[in-house]
Amino acid sequence: MSEANVAADQLRLFIERIERLEEEKKGIADDVKDVYAEAKSTGYDTKTMRKVVALRKLESHVREEADALLETYRTALGLA
């Protein structure tokens, strides 16, 4: 088998793996969408839930810094 054939086979395998993972990602995204829809039908505010999910991804010091900056801006604008 020539190097070109080996490289082509390897490339095809990479592409196929990526395609499978993209399908799995789409399935997971659909599942997440379904959970948000279920939460919304129960009366939860999904926009706020998405913000909470994003905040939980942050490290605590980054989240605290963002909270402090938001509070500073709110105070400056008379929203606090």
C-alpha positions in Angstrom: 0.0 0.0 0.0 1.4 3.4 -0.9 1.8 6.3 1.4 -0.9 8.2 -0.5 -3.4 5.4 0.1 -2.4 5.2 3.8 -2.8 9.0 4.1 -6.1 9.0 2.3 -7.4 6.1 4.5 -6.3 8.0 7.7 -7.9 11.2 6.5 -11.2 9.3 5.7 -11.1 7.8 9.2 -10.6 11.3 10.8 -13.5 12.7 8.7 -15.8 9.8 9.7 -15.0 10.3 13.4 -15.7 14.0 13.1 -19.0 13.3 11.4 -20.0 10.8 14.1 -19.1 13.3 16.9 -21.0 16.1 15.1 -24.1 13.8 15.1 -23.6 13.1 18.8 -23.2 16.8 19.5 -26.5 17.5 17.6 -28.2 14.8 19.7 -27.0 16.3 22.9 -27.9 19.8 21.9 -31.4 18.5 21.1 -31.6 16.9 24.6 -30.5 20.2 26.2 -33.2 22.0 24.2 -35.8 19.5 25.4 -34.7 20.0 29.1 -35.1 23.8 28.7 -38.5 23.3 27.1 -39.6 21.0 30.0 -38.3 23.6 32.5 -40.2 26.4 30.7 -43.4 24.3 30.7 -43.0 24.0 34.5 -42.8 27.7 34.9 -39.1 28.4 35.0 -37.5 31.3 33.2 -35.1 29.6 30.7 -33.2 32.8 30.0 -32.2 33.1 33.6 -31.5 29.4 33.7 -29.1 29.8 30.8 -27.3 32.6 32.6 -27.0 30.5 35.8 -25.5 27.6 33.7 -23.0 30.0 32.2 -22.1 31.5 35.6 -21.5 28.0 37.0 -19.0 27.3 34.3 -16.9 30.2 35.5 -14.3 29.9 38.2 -15.4 31.6 41.4 -12.9 34.5 41.3 -13.9 35.3 37.7 -17.6 35.2 38.6 -17.0 37.4 41.7 -15.1 39.9 39.5 -17.9 40.0 37.0 -20.5 40.4 39.8 -18.5 43.3 41.3 -18.1 45.0 37.9 -21.8 44.6 37.2 -22.7 46.1 40.6 -20.4 49.0 39.9 -22.0 49.7 36.6 -25.5 49.4 38.1 -24.7 51.8 40.9 -23.2 54.3 38.4 -26.4 54.2 36.4 -28.7 54.4 39.4 -30.0 50.9 38.9 -28.9 49.5 42.3 
